[in-house]
Amino acid sequence: MAVEDEPMTEGRMLTLCASAAAKVARSGIRGATGVTMEEIVALTCLAACAGLIHAEGHVAQETKTILNIKEGQGA
């Protein structure tokens, strides 16, 4: 299974977001060029889960998966 095919879990989303943030924190704007597409999707999912944006398409599906996991866990 390719990494892109793995379901987006809350933990995976946060790990990818932290990785993207670390790249930018370490190298400034230049670090943004090293952020992967998967990390961008995770950042977008985080923003959608936080209610900051309305997600559509693939990101919306990933966000629903994450939010359903959290509801199922009683969070």
Contact map, one row per residue, 1 for C-alpha under 8 A:
111011000000000000000000000000000000000000000000000000000000000000000000000
111111000000000000000000000000000000000000000000000000000000000000000000000
111111000000000000000000000000000000000000000000000000000000000000000000000
011111000000000000000000000000000000010000000000000000000000000000000000000
111111100000000000000000000000000000000000000000000000000000000000000000000
111111110000000000000000000000000000000000000000000000000000000000000000000
000011111000000000000000000000000000000000000000000000000000010000000000000
000001111101100000000000000000000000000001000000000000000000010011000000000
000000111111100000000000000000000000000000000000000000000000000011001000000
000000011111110000000000000000000000000000000000000000000000000001001100000
000000001111111000000000000000000000000000000000000000000000000000000000000
000000011111111100000000000000000000000000000000000000000000000000000000000
000000011111111110000000000000000000000001101100000000000000000000000000000
000000000111111111000000000000000000000001000100000000000000000000000000000
000000000011111111100000000000000000000000000000000000000000000000000000000
000000000001111111110000000000000000011001100000000000000000000000000000000
000000000000111111111000000000000000001101100100000000000000000000000000000
000000000000011111111100000000000000000000000000000000000000000000000000000
000000000000001111111110000000000000001000000000000000000000000000000000000
000000000000000111111111000000010011001100000000000000000000000000000000000
000000000000000011111111100000000000000000000000000000000000000000000000000
000000000000000001111111110000000000000000000000000000000000000000000000000
000000000000000000111111111100110110000000000000000000000000000000000000000
000000000000000000011111111111110000000000000000000000000000000000000000000
000000000000000000001111111100100000000000000000000000000000000000000000000
000000000000000000000111111100100000000000000000000000000000000000000000000
000000000000000000000011111111100000000000000000000000000000000000000000000
000000000000000000000011111111110000000000000000000000000000000000000000000
000000000000000000000001001111111000000000000000000000000000000000000000000
000000000000000000000001001111111100000000000000000000000000000000000000000
000000000000000000000011111111111110000000000000000000000000000000000000000
000000000000000000010011000111111110000000000000000000000000000000000000000
000000000000000000000000000011111110000000000000000000000000000000000000000
000000000000000000000010000001111111000000000000000000000000000000000000000
000000000000000000010010000000111111101100000000000000000000000000000000000
000000000000000000010000000000000111111100000000000000000000000000000000000
000000000000000000000000000000000011111110000000000000000000000000000000000
000100000000000100000000000000000001111111000000000000000000000000000000000
000000000000000110110000000000000011111111100000000000000000000000000000000
000000000000000010010000000000000011111111110000000000000000000000000000000
000000000000000000000000000000000000111111111000000000000010000000000000000
000000010000110110000000000000000000011111111100000000000000000000000000000
000000000000100110000000000000000000001111111110000000000000000000000000000
000000000000000000000000000000000000000111111111000000100010000000000000000
000000000000100000000000000000000000000011111111100000100011011000000000000
000000000000110010000000000000000000000001111111110000000000001000000000000
000000000000000000000000000000000000000000111111111110000000000000000000000
000000000000000000000000000000000000000000011111111111100001001000000000000
000000000000000000000000000000000000000000001111111100000000001001100000000
000000000000000000000000000000000000000000000111111110000000000000000000000
000000000000000000000000000000000000000000000011111111000000000000000000000
000000000000000000000000000000000000000000000011111111000000000000000000000
000000000000000000000000000000000000000000000011011111100000000000000000000
000000000000000000000000000000000000000000000001001111110001000000000000000
000000000000000000000000000000000000000000011001000011111011001000000000000
000000000000000000000000000000000000000000000000000001111111100000000000000
000000000000000000000000000000000000000000000000000000111111100000000000000
000000000000000000000000000000000000000000000000000000011111110000000000000
000000000000000000000000000000000000000010011000000000111111111000000000000
000000000000000000000000000000000000000000001001000001111111111100000000000
000000000000000000000000000000000000000000000000000000011111111110000000000
000000110000000000000000000000000000000000001000000000000111111111000000000
000000000000000000000000000000000000000000001101100000100011111111100000000
000000000000000000000000000000000000000000000000000000000001111111110000000
000000011000000000000000000000000000000000000000000000000000111111111000000
000000011100000000000000000000000000000000000000100000000000011111111100000
000000000000000000000000000000000000000000000000100000000000001111111110000
000000000000000000000000000000000000000000000000000000000000000111111111000
000000001100000000000000000000000000000000000000000000000000000011111111100
000000000100000000000000000000000000000000000000000000000000000001111111111
000000000000000000000000000000000000000000000000000000000000000000111111111
000000000000000000000000000000000000000000000000000000000000000000011111111
000000000000000000000000000000000000000000000000000000000000000000001111111
000000000000000000000000000000000000000000000000000000000000000000000111111
000000000000000000000000000000000000000000000000000000000000000000000111111
